[in-house]
Amino acid sequence: MRPHLFRLATAFVRRDWLNESSYRAMFIFEAINLVGSLVIFFAIGELVSERPDTLVRYGGEYFPFALVGLAIGGYSSISLGAFANRVRQAQTTGTLEAMLTTPTPGGIILLFSGIWDYLVATFRLCVYLLVGVVLFDVRFDVNVAAAAPLALLSLIAFAATGMLVAAVMLVIKRGEAAAGVASLLTGIFGGLLFPVALLPESIRPLHYLVPLYYSLDGLRRALLVGASPSEVAGSIFGLGVSAVALVVLAWVAVRLALWQTRAAASIAQY
Amino acid sequence: MSAEWAIETLDLSRTFQEPRRLFARGPRRSINALDAVNLQIGRGECVALVGPNGAGKSTLLRLLATTVTPTRGDACILGYSVRSNPAAVRRVIGVVTGDDRSFFWRLTGLENLLFFGQLQGLHPATSHARAVTLLEQLGLSDAADQRFSGYSAGMRLRLGIARAVLHSPRVLLLDEPTASLDLRHRAQVLDLLRASISPDGAALIASHDAGLAASLAGRIVRLEQGKVAPKTARR
């Protein structure tokens, strides 16, 4: 019997839905948190009343810029946090060892452990955009042909990053601090809440190394000013190269991490 | 190694090195958990693995379950090597890990079994029917829809056994399957295990339970300090 990929994906989603929905209060606080953060950035946007030059390529206003940053940044933070948390949880409860004695490949177990978090991030993205339009009167000018490839490549790049982080977590067990630093640097150089043009010139070129930068730069332009595929070609290219590199790196890292944890007999250690 | 045996080990050895602390110096202490273990278990055979704590019983089961790799030697399950073909090994084994926490605590017993059934590649409907039958056989029907976190130690263990046999594996690797069970539930477990041993496969059961070894196993293998003791009983 070989596990069926679609059924497996559904089983992981069902498992995490059953688990997460058992924490009922969490849903209410998540909703408050989500709307609350939008209010903060709306207020900041109102403070920044003039249209800074650095935002002109994204339509000029701060709030829509931050809104897309928050929405897309959710995926990035999942790849740097949630994946690793799931792995660590599975290690501490012993479920990882139990899962790894089944015919389902370890890489699939790691990858599918993050599906639920991606679905939640997608739901959050929709809510962010909806609340932005309905409550804060944000106007989008969407170019679907440009946004679609950028969204797909972003998803691949973020999932691969998640696998990479999970692989590291499997080996070093306590990687929260490293993931926190990576998240901070990604936020700064990816242009999550401010344009990278504001960074000091000496460190600014580092943003070319961060996939989130290509994702946010391209998607902001495709969603806010209706940039065409040719106008965001640079972002698509940068993101494509990052995605391919990250997938290869993640594949190698997961294989090595699973081999190493079996060799060190540390699957059940944490 | 030959595919004629259900389980065969050849000089199977495993050394553990103690993890190093920050700023620690000097050589790392290493422990020989298993030392050149040679074992052959025939098809249809059930073998009890006995020995004091730290003898290497759980390590042997983990090596056979492919969650730990050997330092030296090899083992084959139905002809598949744990070193070179661990994926094939995982397709034919059912494991009780000896860790009764290894479930999703906020899911019910039935939900847990259905999830692991999917990992084993079972069709959801087959998985459901089989899980319901097993829960009944193990006296867990009433607790099927109860969260795992509310299970007693004995219930957790029985759910672990249900998970191990859910996909009707040909080879069973069981670590202390009757620890913390009362007499009634122990009897249920033994009945189920007796019925689950495939004539084409085998069962290797690590246990301190002398009664289990006597009533279920055709042979007893004693491990001492990582080696098979010379006087291993044969029934």
Interface residues (C-beta under 8 A of the other chain):
Chain A: M1 R2 P3 H4 R7 L8 T10 A11 R14 R15 L18 N19 S22 Y23 T93 G94 T95 E97 A98 M99 L100 T101 T102 P103 T104 P105 I109 W259 R262 A263 A265 I267 A268
Chain B: R14 F16 T59 R62 A65 T66 T67 V68 T69 A87 R90 R91 I93 V95 T97 D99 R101 S102 F103 F104 W105 R106 L107 E111 L114 F115 F116 Q118 L119 Q120 G121 L122 H123 P124 R147 R163 H167
